[in-house]
Amino acid sequence: MAKNTVTVEIKKIPVEVEIPELGYVEIADLATQVEAEMKRLQEEDGVIDTLRQALTVALLFAAKAYIKQLADGGKQKEDTVRIDHLISQLKGTLEN
């Protein structure tokens, strides 16, 4: 199976990325978001070191993903409770 490696540029640095679940457009969009956040750090916080910018942005995106995962887990738990409730109601209806 051939690798699906995509090359994007962030802060004029070419970065080769392979994410099987995403295509070029999605990866390029993520690279644009990373670069925009790095630019914001430089302008608003005065962070000039690109490594520090990259690490800060990586942590920010990881935190957002973690928070979304927690929220999705909570939603899944709510859905499970609802489904269990519906199942018990159906069983009660069938028994009567």
N, C-alpha and C positions, 0 to 999 in steps of 0.2 A: 504494500500500500504506500503510495506516494505521500510525502509530508505536505501539508498545506501551510507553508511558512509565508508570512506576510511581513514586509518591511515597511515600517512607518517612521516618520521623523518627529522627534520631540526635542525642542530647543536646538534644532539643526543637527541633532545626533541621530543617525539611523539606528533603529532598533528592530531586530528580527523577532517576530512573535509567532507562536503556533498555539492557537486555541481552536481545537477541532469543532467546538460548538458554534463558533462565530465565523462570519465571512469577512472579507476585506472591509466592506463598508462599516460594519459594526466595530471592528478593531480600529479603523481610522477615526471613527467618532470618539471612541474611548481615548485614543491618543490625543485628540483635540481637547477633550475635557481635562486630561492630565496637564497638557501644556497651558491651558487657560488658568488652571488652579495654581500652577507653578508661577505664572506671570502675576497672578493676584498676590501671592506670597511675597514676590519681589517688590511689587509696587506698594502694597499696603503695610507689610511688616518689615520691609527693608532687607529681606533675606536674599543675599546675592549668591551664596554657595548653592550650585545646582544639585549637588548630592543631598544637601540638607533639604532643599525644596522637594526633590524626588521622594525622599524618605517621609517627609511630612505629608505629602500628597498620598503616598501609598498607605500610610496609617489612616488618613482621613477616609479614603475609599474603603479600606478594610473595616473601619468603624461603621460606615454607612451600610455595608453589606451585612455586618454582624447585627446591627439594629433591625434591618429588614428581615433577617433570618429569625430573630426573636419574635418580631411582629407576625411573621408568617406562621411560626410555630404556635403562637397564641390563637391565631385565626383557625388553624388546623384543629386545635384542641376544642374551640367553640363548635366547629363543624362536627367533630366527633361526638360531642355531648348532644348536639341537636339530632344527629343520626341515631344515637342510642335511644334518645327520647322517642323518636318516631317509631323505632323498632318495637319498643315496649308498648306504645299505643296500638300498633298494628297487632301485636301478639294478644293484647287485651281484647281488641275488637274480634279477633278470630276465635278466641276462647269463649266469648259470649255467644 
